[in-house]
C-alpha cells in the first residue's frame, strides 16, 4: 500500500465532516456557508487525489479503490453544482451520503488499492475513459434521484434540473464510450 492510501482516512474524515456540515447548513437555509463548506470538502478530496497521483506516479484510476475515490469526488462535485444551480437543499445530503459510503468502503477495504496492473491499463486512453464515465455516472445518479423526487413531490422546478443533468450525463457517457473504443483499439488492436 502506498503512503497516499495510508493517509486517506484522514482526508476522507475531513471531507465527510465538511460535507455533512454543508448539508446541515443547506437544510437550515445558510446557502453561502453551505456552498463554502461543500466546496472545501471537494477541495480536500481533490487534494488527496493530487497527492495520490504524485505518490503513485500515475493517474489513480486503475484499481477498484481508485475508481471509488473518483466516484466519491464526482458525486460531491455533482451535488455542489446541482445545489448551486437549482438550490435543492437535499441534494447535498444525497451526494454527501453516497460519497461517504464509497470513502468508508475504501477505508475498510485497503486490499482494493494494492493490485498489479495489467498492460492494457497502461494506455493513455484509459484515464479519460474512466474519468468521463465516473463523472457521467455521478450526474446520472443525481438525475435519477431528482426524477424520484419529482414523482413524489411533483415540483416542476425539478424538470429543468433533470433535463440538464441527463443531457450532461448522457453526453459524457457518449464521450466515455468513444474513449473506451479508442482505448480498446490501442490495447487490443481492434475495436471492442
NUSEBA-169011 format. One record per residue: x, z, y of N, C-alpha, C, O in turn; residue in one letter. Coordinates in steps of 0.001 Angstrom, whole numbers, plus 524288, in hexadecimal, padded with zeros to 5 digits. Layout:
<sites>
XZYXZYXZYXZYA
...
</sites>
This chain:
<sites>
8034E800007FB6D8000080000800008037B80000804D180757802DD80503X
8022C7FCDA808A9805597FC7780D5D804478010F810FC80057803C981087X
807E2801CD8148E8074A805FD8186B802298056681B6D7FFBA8095081CCCX
80086800AD81C737FBBC7FFBD81F687F6EF8021A81CD17F3B48048681F6DX
7F67980169817BC7F1EA8038F815067F2248097F814AA7EE1680C0B81439X
7F6D680BB9814D87F74B81167814C07F4F5813EE819A17F3038185381968X
7F5268112D81DFF7F2FD81358822DB7ED6881189823E17EAFC8132B827B3X
7EB6180E35820847E61580C2C821567E1E381061821DB7DE7D80FDE82538X
7E1F58148A81EAC7DDCA8187481F447DD6481AB3824CD7D91E81BFD82698X
7E1C781B27827797E19E81D2382CDD7DEFB81940830867DBC981ABD833CBX
7E0518145782FF47DDDC8104A833267D81480FBA831C77D4CC80F0D8353AX
7D6DD8100382CBF7D16C80F9B82B077CE308141D82D3A7C9D38134F82F15X
7D059818DD82D037CD8481D6982F0B7CCA181CF2834ED7C86081E15836DCX
7D09F81B4A837BB7D01381AA783D6C7CC158166483EB17C8D78170384230X
7CC5E8121883BD57C8A980DCA83CAE7C31480F8E83B957BF8E80E9F83EB8X
7C24A81218837257BD11813E0835B07BB00817DE839A07B66F817A583B1EX
7BE4B81B7983B4B7BCA181F6883F1D7BB0181CDA844407B6EB81E288466CX
7BE25819458462B7BCCB8168784B057B7C88135584A657B48D8132684DF3X
7B726810D8845E87B27A80DB3844FD7AD9C8111E844A17A97680FA38468EX
7AE18815AF8422C7A9A881952841E47A84581B478475A7A3AE81B82848C5X
7AC3B81CAD84A667AB4481E5F84FD37A88781A09852DA7A4D481B0F855BFX
7AA588152E852337A7E0810BD854DB7A234810208533479ED380F1085674X
7A123810CA84E2679BC48105384C337983C8147084E9D793DD813428503BX
79A1F8194984EDF7970D81D878512D7963081C87856FD791E281D48858FEX
79A4981AD4859A9799BE819A385F40795C78154486025792AC8157F863CFX
795E48115485CD27922480D0585D5E78C9680EF285C867890D80D9185F7AX
78BD08122085885786958142F8576F784A6817C685BCE77FEF8186685C88X
7884681A1E85EB3786E681D9686318786D881AAB8684D786B881D1A86C72X
786F281576868197869C8122386CC278B3D812B48708278A908125787542X
78FCF8139086E7379499813A687192797AB80EA88705479BA780EC986DA4X
795B980A55872537979C80525870E779D6C80450872007A04D802A286E89X
79F2880572876B17A4A38047D8780C7A85A807B8874AB7AC52805C1872CAX
7A70680CA2873EF7AA518100A870B07AA4180E2D86B077AE4080E5E8685CX
7A5BA80C61869337A54E80A64863D67A8A8805828632A7AB5F804EE85F3DX
7A87780205866FE7ABAE7FD4C866B47B17D7FEA6866E77B4A47FC428642BX
7B2E28026F86A1A7B8638040486A767BA3F80662865507BE6E8050286362X
7B72A809EE863157B8B380C7485E307B8ED80888859B47BC82808B385681X
7B51B804FF859787B51B8012F855377B9937FD41855E17BBE57FB9085205X
7BAC67FBD385AAB7BF3A7F85485BA17C4597FB0085A297C7E87F88285818X
7C4B48000385B397C958802FA859B77C9D380352853C77CE238030E851ACX
7C56B803E9851167C57A803F484B537C79C7FEC6849427CACF7FEB8845ACX
7C5D87FA7484B847C7CC7F54D849F57CDA47F4EA84B117D0957F2D1847E5X
7CF547F6ED84F8C7D4E67F6B9850F57D8407F9E584D267DC817F83284BB0X
7D65F7FE7884B8C7D95D801B6847DC7D9F07FEEB842A47DE3C7FEAE8407EX
7D5B17FCD2840967D6087FA1883B917D9477F51E83C167DC237F3B58387CX
7D8DC7F27A840807DC157EDD08417B7E1DB7EF3B841A27E5247EC5083FAFX
7E3147F3B1843F17E8887F572844257EAA57F64483EA27EF1C7F4E483D7FX
7E76C7F88283B387E92A7F92F835D47EA1D7F3E48333B7EDFB7F33783073X
7E6A27F02B8341E7E7477EAFB831C97EC727E897833997EF4A7E64B83079X
7EDA57E9208389D7F28F7E6FD83AAA7F73F7E9C5838347FB037E73C8369FX
7F7057EEEF837E37FB547F1DF835757FC0B7F06082FB58006F7EFCE82DD6X
7F7BA7EFC482CFD7F8047EE3A827807FA4E7E8BE826F27FD837E7C182381X
7F8A27E53A82A567FA8F7DFD782A4E800847DFD082AFF803537DD2282828X
8025A7E2D382ECC807FC7E32582FC780AC77E5A282B1E80EE47E3C782974X
808887E9D18290C80AF97EC7F824A180B347E93481FB380F0A7E96C81CCEX
8072B7E62F81EBC807057E2DB81A1580A0D7DDC681AC980B727DB30816FBX
80B0B7DC6281FB880D887D76F8211780A4D7D2C181F4880C657CEA281DF7X
805307D38181F42801737CF5F81DF17FC1C7D12681FCF7FB477D5CF820A7X
7F8827CD8A820747F3387CF29821F77F0BF7D28081DAF7F1067D1128191AX
7EE5D7D6DE81F0B7EBF67DA2D81B007E6AA7D80C8194C7E2917DA0181AE3X
7E6D67D4068160E7E2067D170814557E2447CFC880EA97DFBF7CBF880D2BX
7E5367D28680B7C7E6037D07C8063E7E42A7D40D801ED7E4107D2697FD68X
7E2B67D8CC803177E0C57DC527FF0C7DB397DDEC8006B7D9737DD08804CCX
7D8857E03E7FCC27D32F7E1FF7FDBC7D30F7E617802147CF857E60E80555X
7D6DC7E994802257D71F7ED868063F7D7DC7EB1B80B9B7D5767ECCE80F69X
7DB217E73180BE87DC097E486810DB7D7277E194812A47D5FB7E1668174DX
7D45A7DF4C80EF67CF777DCA5810497CB777E088812687C8BE7DF6881635X
7CB217E51980FF27C78A7E921811E97C91E7EB04817547C5C87EC5181A89X
7CE257EB29818527D00F7ECB181D7C7CE0A7E8EF821A47CC107EA9E825B1X
7CE877E3E8820A97CCA47E001824647C6B37E03F824FC7C4A07DFBD8294CX
7C40C7E104820AA7BE5C7E159820F47BCBA7E605824487B9097E59C82756X
7BF687EA72823C07BE507EF05827037BF0F7EDB482CBC7BBC37EEF583001X
7C3687EB2B82DEE7C4847E9BC833587C0667E6058357D7BE6C7E6D3839CDX
7BF1B7E2028328E7BB5F7DE208347B7B5D17E049834E07B2D37DE9C8383FX
7B46A7E3F5831817AF527E6858320C7AEFC7E9838372A7AB027E957839DCX
7B32D7EC408387B7B33B7EF1983D707B2FE7EB5E842147B0337EC62845DBX
7B5E57E712841D17B5CF7E332846077B0567E0DE846917AE5B7E05884AEBX
7ADE27DF78842327A8927DD43842617A4B77E139844957A13C7DFC784791X
7A5467E6328432A7A1D77EA3D8453F7A2737EAE984B1679E917EB3B84DE7X
7A7517EB2084CF77A8537EBBA8528E7A6367E704855897A3AD7E79D85993X
7A7447E259853877A57F7DD9B8563479F8A7DD558566979D507DBE585A6BX
79CFC7DEB285221797427DE91851FE794F57E2A4855B1791367E19185881X
797347E745855A9795597EB67859307964B7E9E485EE7792E47EAA686236X
79AE37E7C58600A79C1F7E63F8656D798817E1E686754796D07E1EC86BD4X
797587DE39863ED794307D9AA8658A78E517DAD08659778BA47D97386959X
78C4A7DD4E8617A7869F7DDE786104784B87E3898618A780017E47A86188X
788437E73C861FC786FA7ECB286318783B97EF6985EE0780C17F2FE86017X
784377EDCB85A067819F7F086855C1784FD7F53685448789277F49C851F5X
7832C7F9D6855A37863F7FE9B854FD787AC7FFB284F4A78BF38019C84E35X
7843A7FE8684BB9784F47FFC984636788FC7FC588438178AC47FDAB83F3DX
78A747F7F8845DE78E347F46F8436D793887F70D842D97963F7F63483EF8X
795057FA34846A779A047FCF184638799F8800B48419679DED8015283EEDX
795948032E8409F79531806BE83C27795DC803CC8370379885805A783377X
793737FF398369F793F77FC0C831E3799967FA4A8311479BC07FAEC82CD5X
79BF57F814835277A14A7F61D834827A5167FA99833697A8D57F9F383078X
7A41D7FF21835C57A75A803B7834BF7A6E48056782F0C7AAD28066582C76X
7A226805B782D237A14A8075F827BE7A3FA803AE823E77A6D48056782070X
7A30F7FEA18248A7A5487FAD6820DF7AB3A7FAAE821297ADD87FA8D81D21X
7AD637FAAF825E57B3187FA94826777B57E7FF7D824257B9987FF42821A5X
7B2F3803ED824F67B4F3808D9822DE7B4DE808E181CEB7B87B80AE181A75X
7B0CD806B181A9B7B0908065C814E27B54D8035C812CE7B7CB8051180F11X
7B6897FEF18152E7BAFA7FBD5813577C02A7FE9C8144D7C3BB7FE3E8111AX
7C09B80164818B17C5728044D819B67C618808CD815D97CA70809DA81413X
7C1D280B768148A7C21480FBF810C07C3AE80DA680B607C6E681006808B5X
7C17A80947809D07C30D806EA804D27C8E2805CE804D97CB8E806C7800F9X
7CAE3803C5809347D085802B7809857D3BD807B4809367D808807AC8070BX
7D1BB80BFA80B577D492810F980B037D469813378057B7D83D8157D803A8X
7D00081293802D67CF5B814D17FDA47D1B58117E7F9457D2AB813727F4FBX
7D29E80C957FA567D49F809037F64B7D9B98067B7F8097D9DB801BF7F8DFX
7DDE78097C7F89A7E2D8807427FA807E52E803267F6DF7E86A800037F88DX
7E396803207F1EE7E5AC7FF2A7EE5D7E4037F9A57EFE77E6447F5D87EE00X
7E02A7F9277F3447DE647F4027F5067E2417F1647F8B67E1C77ECBE7F9D7X
7E61A7F4627FA997E9A57F24D7FE8E7EEB97F0387FC557F15C7ED197FEDFX
7F01C7F1D77F7C47F5387F09B7F5A07F4A87ECCF7F1177F4837EE6A7EC90X
7F4597E7D47F24C7F3A27E3DB7EE457F7A47DF837EF157F9047DE3C7F382X
7F9737DD517EAE07FCD37D8C57EB427F9B57D4177ED2D7F50F7D3937EC0EX
7FC4B7D0BD7F0097F9977CC407F2537FACA7C74E7EF407FF527C6007EE4BX
7F6B17C49C7EDBE7F77B7BFB07EB067F9077BB767EEF27F7B17BBE07F38CX
7FBCE7B76B7ED3B7FDC07B36C7F0D77F9807B0B37F3FE7FA777AF297F872X
7F4E07B0117F1D57F0A97AD627F4A87EF137B0417F99B7ED0B7ADDF7FD41X
7EFFC7B5597F9C07EE7D7B8677FE587F28B7B822802B17F1EB7BAA7806BDX
7F69F7B527801E67FAB57B4CB805D67FA117B002809507FDA57AEAB80C3CX
7F5A87AD768090D7F4847A8E480C487F33B7AA7E811DD7F0FC7AEA5812C7X
7F4A87A737815897F35C7A83B81B0D7ED757A7F881C037EB8B7AA2B81FD6X
7EA927A5518189A7E4EA7A4D1819437E1F67A99E817547DD607AA4E81898X
7E4837ACE3814527E1DA7B16F812207E01E7B53F816617DBAF7B71981642X
7E3847B67181A1D7E2407BA3C81E2C7DD887B896821787D9E67BBAE82210X
7DD757B3D8823A17D8CC7B270826A57D3D97B248823517CF9C7B39D82527X
7D46C7B0A981E747CFEF7B07D81AE97CD857B5EE81A507C8CE7B69481AFBX
7D0B27B9C3819157CEBC7BF11818367CCB47C17A81D467C8827C3D481D4BX
7CF987C0F08218B7CE017C355826807C8CB7C124828647C55E7C41482A0DX
7C8367BC14828237C3597B9A1829EA7BECC7BB39826697BA837BC4582853X
7BFB37BB68821527BB947BD1D81DC17B9F97C2BF81EC47B5527C3F381EE5X
7BDBD7C62F81F7A7BC767CBB8820627B93D7CC688255D7B5827CF708257AX
7BAB57C990829787B7BF7CA0582E567B2507C7A682DBA7AE857C9B482FDAX
7B1E77C35582AD57ACB77C106829FB7A94C7C4B6826D07A4A67C53A827EDX
7AB8A7C74F822DB7A8857CB1D81FCF7A69B7CF978233A7A22F7D162822A3X
7A9EA7D164826C97A85A7D5A782A457A3D17D3F082DC07A0037D6D282E58X
7A42D7CF4B8300A79FF07CD578335579AEF7CC918303A796B67CDFB8320BX
79B5E7CA5C82B9D796BC7C97C82861794657CE9E8267578FA57CF04825D5X
797A47D28282587795B17D7AC8240E7928B7DA268286E78E627DC5F8277DX
794857D9C682D39791A97DBE0831B978CA57D8BC8328F788987DAFB833D8X
78CE07D399831DA788297D05C8326B784067D1EA82E6977F617D20A82FA5X
785AD7D318829AA782047D4D58259E77F667D9EB8273377AA97DA86826ACX
7827D7DD858291E780497E27882AE477C737E1A282F60778577E41E82F90X
77DCB7DE25832F877A467DCFC837577751E7DAA18355E770F17DBCA83773X
775787D7588315F770C17D50382F2C76D407D92C82CB67687D7D90882D5FX
76F8F7DCD2829EA76C857E1168279A76A087E45A82BEE7657E7E5E182B89X
76CFE7E5678300576AF17E85B8347C7663B7E582836D87624B7E7F283824X
766AF7E055837637625B7DD4A8398E75D837DDA88360F759257DE2E83802X
75E467DD62830EE759CD7DDBA82D5F756FB7E2F782DD67523E7E34582D16X
759E27E70882F0E7578E7EC3E82F857553D7ED25834EC750D77EF0983561X
758267EBD1839047569A7ED2583E62753F67E8B884160751537E9B084547X
7549E7E3F783FA17526B7DF5E842567542E7DF14848097512E7DD8A84B77X
759077E091848FC75B547E07684E3975D507DAE984F3D761167D93184CCEX
75ACF7D82C852C775C0E7D2AF853CD761A27D1DC855D9763D47CDA185539X
763ED7D5E48584B7693F7D56785A5176D297D45B855F17714F7D21B856DCX
76BD77D5F98513C76F5D7D57284CC3770187CFBD84B447743E7CE4384954X
76C1F7CC8484C2476C717C70F84A73770FD7C42D84CED773A17C12184A4EX
771F27C516851ED776627C2A18549677B897C4638522A77F117C13D8514CX
77BE77C97C85116780B47CB8D84EBF7818D7C93D84953785DD7C79284802X
77D647C9278462F77DE27C6F7840D677FB27C1598411B7832D7BFC283E30X
77D587BE518449C77EA67B8CC845247846D7B8148466C787147B4DE84405X
786587BB0984A2E78BD87BA9184BB478F887BC7E8476E793937BA178466CX
78E247C0D0844F0791797C2E6840C8791A07BF2D83C18795C47BE51839CFX
78D257BCFE83AAD78D057B93A8365A790187B44C837AE793077B24B83471X
78F677B25C83C74792477ADB183E10798287AE8883DD579B077AB4683BC3X
799EC7B2EC83FF979F7F7B42183FD27A16B7B51183A497A5967B333838C9X
79E5C7B7F88373F79FE87B91F831D67A0397B43D82E817A3EC7B38E82B82X
79C527B0D282F0679C5A7AC0682BE27A0A67A83F82DA27A2FC7A58F82A68X
7A1AE7A80D832BE7A5F37A4BE834AB7AB2E7A6A38327D7AE5F7A385830B1X
7AC047ABBA832AB7B0DE7ADDF8308C7B1257AD2882A9E7B5537AC218287AX
7ACB57ADB2828027AC8B7ACE7822577AE2A7A750821047B1017A66E81D3DX
7AC5F7A3928241E7ADC679E17823517B3A079D488240E7B62579AA5820ECX
7B5C879F90828387BB6779F35829257BE607A1C38249D7C27179FCF822F5X
7BC547A61C822A47BEC47A8AF81E317BEDF7A53E8195F7C2BB7A52881682X
7BA997A261818767BA8679ED1813F67BE6B79A63814B27C10C798D3810FCX
7BECE7985D819727C2817942081A6F7C826795F0819CD7CB51793398176AX
7C96A79A8281BEE7CEC279C7A81B487CFCA79DD98158D7D43579D64813B4X
7CBC279F83812C37CC5A7A08C80D2E7CD8279B9680A287D0A079BA18067FX
7CB007974E80BAD7CC057924D809177D1A17907D80A287D44278E74806AEX
7D36D7914280F037D8CE78FD6810527DCB67934980D5F7E0C57917280B8FX
7DB6B7984180CF07DEB979BE1809FA7DEFA79A358043D7E33279A23801EFX
7DA8E798E3801F57DA717973D7FC797DD8E792357FBB07E0597919D7F7D2X
7DD0B78EA87FF5A7DFF5789BD7FF017E5CF78AC37FF017E8B5788737FBF1X
7E78D78E48802807ED2378F79802C87EEF67929C7FE067F327791987FBE6X
7EBCC7966A7FC5C7ED70799E27F82D7ED2C7975D7F2C77F0A4798337EF8DX
7E9187944B7F1C57E84A792307EC8F7E8A978C3D7EC3E7E86B789FF7E7FFX
7E940789BA7F0B87E9FF784177F0B97E50F780EE7F0847E54A77C267F015X
7E08E783787F0D27DB98780A97F0DC7D78D783F07F3B07D821788AD7F445X
7D376781537F56B7CF4D7843B7F7FF7CCA1787AF7F3F87CC23786487EF65X
7CAF678C1D7F5BC7C89A78FD97F22F7C2D078F367F2147C0207920D7EF47X
</sites>
